Amino acid sequence: MKAAFGKDKWQYLLYTISHPVDGFYWIRHQDRGSVPLAVLLVICFSLCFSVNRISASFIVNDVEPATVDSLQELSGVLLLYGLLCVGNWSITCLMNGSGRMKDIAIAIGYGCAPMIPALLLATLFSQFITVEEGAFYYLIIGLGVAYAVVVMLLGIRQVHDYTMGKTLITLFLTFVAILFILFVSLLLIDLIGQVYNFFRSIYTELVFRM
């Protein structure tokens, strides 16, 4: 536990966020990153997203707080995180990517880090603004999203040793792979349900006949 969340891991996280090219290079070649820390960042991002939807001022937020289910949103974010990792790994394995599954998980997880302070700062800022100042709220969110996307892009590019063009292509194919995984999963769930209902109907028929 200490090795995964030690002081050096947090310090290297900050270094990676401010120097993503060098940071992710050494994560790939010297195992300087931490998968548990990456997962924790994803969880923190999801919680901050829920807090923003619940607590942001009505001036910039039209969501009814009572309708926000933080646990459901956390499950969705973790599912998307897992799908991104699996989808990207499956595509890059076919395209001579150098990154391992753990490197991909770290790159995506660490990429969520800039969104955490951005969401919290925007939520706090929204409590003190007028309608005319609402643009600054969206500017904070936009900067956080842009920084997160840049960190993720550079992270994926560096761990796989790709050019930026090839990185963008693999990310597009990653989303295609995610859709394919979801499609196959839904088919499998439907098939399991049909098999279950088939044997259940047989069992019910035998019980009534006996």
C-alpha positions in Angstrom: 0.0 0.0 0.0 2.8 2.4 0.9 4.6 1.6 -2.4 1.4 2.4 -4.4 0.5 5.6 -2.5 3.9 6.7 -1.2 5.1 10.3 -1.2 7.4 9.6 -4.1 4.4 8.4 -6.2 2.5 11.6 -5.5 5.5 13.7 -6.2 6.1 11.9 -9.5 2.4 12.4 -10.4 2.8 16.2 -10.0 6.0 16.0 -12.2 4.2 13.9 -14.8 1.3 16.4 -15.0 3.7 19.3 -15.5 6.1 17.4 -17.7 4.0 14.7 -19.4 6.4 13.7 -22.1 9.3 13.0 -19.8 7.1 11.8 -17.0 5.3 9.1 -19.1 8.6 8.1 -20.7 10.0 7.1 -17.3 6.7 5.5 -16.2 7.1 3.2 -19.2 10.8 2.4 -18.8 11.3 2.6 -15.0 7.9 1.8 -13.6 7.7 5.2 -11.8 3.8 5.2 -12.0 1.2 3.6 -9.8 -2.0 1.9 -11.1 -3.8 2.1 -7.7 -3.0 5.8 -7.6 -4.4 6.1 -11.2 -7.6 4.4 -10.2 -7.9 6.6 -7.1 -7.6 9.7 -9.4 -10.4 8.3 -11.6 -12.6 7.8 -8.5 -11.8 11.3 -7.2 -12.7 12.7 -10.6 -16.0 11.0 -10.6 -16.8 12.2 -7.1 -15.8 15.8 -8.0 -18.0 15.6 -11.1 -20.9 14.5 -8.9 -20.2 17.3 -6.4 -20.1 19.8 -9.2 -23.5 18.6 -10.5 -25.0 18.8 -7.0 -23.4 21.9 -5.6 -22.7 24.3 -8.5 -24.8 27.4 -8.5 -28.2 27.4 -10.3 -26.8 30.2 -12.4 -24.6 27.7 -14.3 -26.3 24.4 -13.3 -29.8 23.3 -14.2 -29.4 19.8 -12.7 -31.8 18.9 -9.9 -29.5 17.7 -7.1 -31.9 15.1 -5.9 -31.6 13.3 -9.2 -27.9 12.9 -9.0 -26.8 9.4 -8.0 -23.1 9.6 -7.2 -22.7 5.8 -6.9 -24.3 5.2 -10.3 -22.0 7.9 -11.8 -19.0 6.4 -10.2 -19.9 2.9 -11.6 -20.3 4.5 -15.1 -16.9 6.3 -14.9 -15.1 3.2 -13.7 -16.7 1.1 -16.4 -15.7 3.7 -19.1 -12.2 3.7 -17.6 -11.9 -0.1 -17.8 -13.3 -0.1 -21.4 -10.8 2.6 -22.5 -7.9 0.6 -21.0 -9.0 -2.7 -22.6 -10.0 -1.1 -25.9 -6.8 0.8 -26.2 -4.7 -2.2 -25.2 -6.4 -4.5 -27.7 -5.9 -2.0 -30.6 -2.3 -1.1 -29.8 -1.4 -4.8 -29.5 -2.4 -5.0 -33.2 -0.5 -1.8 -34.1 2.9 -2.6 -32.5 2.3 -0.4 -29.4 4.9 -0.6 -26.7 2.7 0.2 -23.8 1.5 -2.5 -21.3 -2.0 -2.5 -19.8 -0.7 -0.9 -16.7 1.0 1.9 -18.6 -2.3 2.6 -20.4 -4.2 2.6 -17.1 -1.7 5.0 -15.6 -1.8 7.3 -18.6 -5.6 7.6 -18.6 -5.8 7.8 -14.8 -3.2 10.4 -14.4 -4.9 12.4 -17.2 -7.9 12.8 -15.0 -5.9 14.7 -12.4 -6.2 18.2 -13.9 -10.0 17.8 -13.9 -10.2 17.3 -10.1 -9.0 20.9 -9.0 -10.8 22.4 -12.1 -14.2 20.9 -11.0 -13.7 21.9 -7.4 -12.6 25.4 -8.2 -15.4 25.9 -10.7 -18.0 24.7 -8.2 -16.6 27.0 -5.5 -16.4 29.9 -8.0 -20.0 29.4 -9.1 -21.2 30.4 -5.7 -20.0 33.9 -6.0 -20.7 34.9 -9.7 -23.5 36.6 -11.5 -25.1 35.6 -14.7 -22.7 37.9 -16.7 -19.7 36.2 -15.1 -20.9 32.6 -15.9 -18.4 32.5 -18.8 -15.5 32.3 -16.3 -17.0 29.2 -14.8 -17.1 27.5 -18.2 -13.6 28.8 -18.9 -12.3 27.0 -15.7 -14.0 23.7 -16.8 -12.8 24.1 -20.3 -9.2 24.6 -19.3 -9.4 21.6 -17.0 -10.8 19.4 -19.8 -8.2 20.7 -22.3 -5.3 20.0 -20.0 -6.6 16.6 -19.2 -7.0 15.7 -22.9 -3.4 16.9 -23.6 -2.0 14.9 -20.7 -3.9 11.7 -21.8 -2.8 12.2 -25.5 0.8 12.7 -24.6 0.7 9.8 -22.1 -0.8 7.4 -24.7 1.6 8.6 -27.3 4.6 8.2 -25.1 3.9 4.8 -23.6 3.3 3.3 -27.0 6.1 5.3 -28.7 3.8 6.5 -31.4 3.6 9.7 -33.5 0.8 12.0 -32.7 -1.0 11.0 -35.9 -0.8 7.3 -35.1 -2.0 8.1 -31.5 -5.1 9.8 -32.8 -5.8 6.9 -35.2 -5.5 4.4 -32.4 -7.7 6.5 -30.1 -10.4 6.5 -32.8 -10.1 2.8 -33.2 -10.2 2.4 -29.4 -13.7 3.9 -29.4 -14.7 1.6 -32.2 -13.3 -1.3 -30.1 -15.3 -0.1 -27.1 -18.5 -0.1 -29.2 -17.7 -3.6 -30.4 -17.0 -4.8 -26.8 -20.4 -3.4 -25.6 -22.2 -4.9 -28.6 -20.7 -8.4 -27.9 -21.4 -8.0 -24.2 -25.1 -7.2 -24.8 -25.4 -10.1 -27.2 -23.8 -12.4 -24.6 -26.1 -11.1 -21.8 -29.1 -11.6 -24.0 -28.0 -15.2 -24.9 -27.4 -16.1 -21.3 -30.9 -14.7 -20.5 -32.5 -16.8 -23.2 -30.7 -20.0 -22.1 -31.8 -19.3 -18.5 -35.4 -18.8 -19.5 -35.2 -22.0 -21.7 -34.1 -24.2 -18.8 -36.4 -22.4 -16.4 -39.4 -23.2 -18.7 -38.3 -26.8 -18.8 -38.0 -27.0 -15.1 -41.4 -25.4 -14.6 -43.0 -27.8 -17.1 -41.5 -30.8 -15.3 -42.7 -29.6 -11.9 -46.3 -29.2 -13.2 -46.3 -32.5 -14.9 -45.0 -34.3 -11.8 
